[in-house]
Amino acid sequence: MAEKVTSKSPSDLISVELSARRTGMSFQRTRMSADRTLMSVIRTALSLIGFGFTIYQVFEKARDKALITSGAAPRNFGIALVLLGIGMLVIGIIYHMQFMMGLRTERQDMAASGLVHAESRFPLSYTLIVAVLLLVIGIAAIVSMVFQVGPFD
């Protein structure tokens, strides 16, 4: 095991240590940046799913109360928005998972080479968990809209 680098260590060891720490921290910044990107996808998908479901519900209720005779076009538009939100969320989740796996692999390779310490945790993304939960809610909403069954009927 290498000895601990301190301010009294030779300047070349200090320089290498600081470089390894900066590189390790850049992995954490990149991970947080990927989470922020997924949060943007979640925000947009949530808006699409919410607007689509609301449009669908408003026109379904209006048709049920005989305020309009046909609500097919708004119904289809609402369903299309929900499907677009779900599709966007699926693509965002897949991209995030691929990116994070690549980042973890790169970090492990650099740690094995001794270029970074990799002592800090590289935890599971809570943003990814929220994205998956929103995906489940979106799928439940589309099932409810298309088949008129489920928790949102």
C-alpha positions in Angstrom: 0.0 0.0 0.0 1.3 3.4 -0.9 2.1 5.8 1.9 -0.2 8.7 2.6 0.7 11.9 0.6 1.0 15.0 2.8 2.2 18.5 2.3 5.7 17.3 3.3 5.8 14.7 0.5 7.9 15.4 -2.6 6.2 17.7 -5.1 5.8 15.1 -7.8 3.9 12.8 -5.5 1.7 15.7 -4.4 1.0 16.6 -8.0 0.1 13.0 -8.9 -2.2 12.7 -5.8 -4.0 15.9 -6.6 -4.5 14.9 -10.2 -6.0 11.5 -9.2 -8.3 13.3 -6.8 -9.4 15.8 -9.5 -10.1 13.0 -11.9 -12.1 11.1 -9.3 -14.2 14.1 -8.5 -14.8 14.6 -12.3 -16.4 11.2 -12.3 -18.8 12.4 -9.6 -19.6 15.6 -11.5 -20.2 13.6 -14.7 -22.5 11.3 -12.8 -24.5 14.2 -11.3 -24.7 15.7 -14.8 -26.2 12.5 -16.2 -28.7 12.6 -13.3 -29.7 16.2 -14.2 -30.1 15.1 -17.9 -32.5 12.3 -16.8 -34.3 14.8 -14.6 -35.0 16.9 -17.7 -36.3 13.9 -19.5 -38.5 13.1 -16.5 -39.8 16.7 -16.3 -40.7 16.7 -20.0 -42.2 13.2 -20.0 -44.3 14.1 -16.9 -45.6 17.2 -18.7 -46.6 15.2 -21.8 -48.2 12.4 -19.8 -50.0 14.9 -17.5 -51.3 17.0 -20.4 -52.3 14.0 -22.4 -54.2 12.4 -19.6 -55.9 15.7 -18.7 -57.0 16.3 -22.3 -58.3 12.8 -22.5 -60.2 13.1 -19.2 -61.8 16.5 -20.0 -63.2 15.3 -23.3 -64.3 11.9 -22.0 -66.2 13.7 -19.2 -67.7 16.2 -21.6 -68.8 13.3 -23.9 -70.3 11.4 -20.9 -72.4 14.5 -19.9 -73.5 14.9 -23.6 -71.8 18.3 -23.9 -70.1 17.0 -27.1 -71.2 14.3 -29.5 -67.7 13.0 -30.5 -64.5 13.3 -28.6 -62.5 11.0 -30.8 -59.9 13.5 -32.0 -59.1 15.0 -28.6 -59.1 11.5 -27.1 -56.6 10.3 -29.7 -54.5 13.4 -29.2 -54.5 12.8 -25.4 -53.4 9.2 -25.9 -50.7 10.3 -28.4 -49.3 12.7 -25.9 -49.2 10.0 -23.2 -47.6 7.6 -25.6 -45.0 10.2 -26.5 -44.2 10.8 -22.9 -43.8 7.1 -22.2 -41.6 6.7 -25.3 -39.4 9.6 -24.3 -39.1 8.2 -20.8 -38.1 4.8 -22.1 -35.5 6.2 -24.3 -34.2 8.5 -21.5 -33.9 5.5 -19.1 -32.1 3.3 -21.6 -29.7 6.1 -22.5 -29.0 6.9 -18.8 -28.4 3.2 -18.0 -26.0 2.8 -20.9 -24.1 6.0 -20.1 -23.8 5.1 -16.4 -22.6 1.6 -17.1 -20.0 3.0 -19.4 -18.9 5.5 -16.8 -18.7 2.9 -14.1 -16.6 0.7 -16.4 -14.3 3.6 -17.2 -13.9 4.4 -13.5 -13.1 0.8 -12.6 -10.5 0.6 -15.4 -8.9 3.8 -14.2 -8.9 2.6 -10.6 -7.4 -0.8 -11.7 -4.6 1.2 -13.4 -4.0 3.3 -10.3 -5.1 6.5 -12.0 -7.9 7.2 -9.5 -8.5 6.0 -6.0 -12.2 5.2 -6.5 -12.7 5.2 -2.7 -15.9 7.2 -2.8 -19.2 5.5 -3.5 -20.8 5.4 -6.9 -24.4 4.9 -5.7 -27.5 3.9 -7.6 -29.3 6.9 -9.1 -32.4 7.9 -7.2 -33.4 9.8 -10.3 -33.4 6.5 -12.2 -35.7 5.0 -9.6 -38.1 8.0 -10.0 -38.0 7.6 -13.8 -38.9 4.0 -13.6 -41.8 4.8 -11.1 -43.1 7.4 -13.5 -42.9 5.0 -16.4 -45.1 2.5 -14.4 -47.6 5.3 -13.7 -47.6 6.3 -17.4 -48.2 2.7 -18.5 -51.1 2.4 -16.0 -52.5 5.7 -17.4 -52.3 4.5 -21.0 -53.9 1.1 -20.1 -56.7 3.0 -18.2 -57.2 5.3 -21.2 -57.2 2.7 -23.9 -59.1 -0.1 -22.1 -61.0 2.0 -19.6 -59.9 -0.1 -16.7 -57.5 0.4 -13.9 -56.8 2.9 -11.2 -57.3 6.0 -13.4 -60.7 5.1 -15.0 
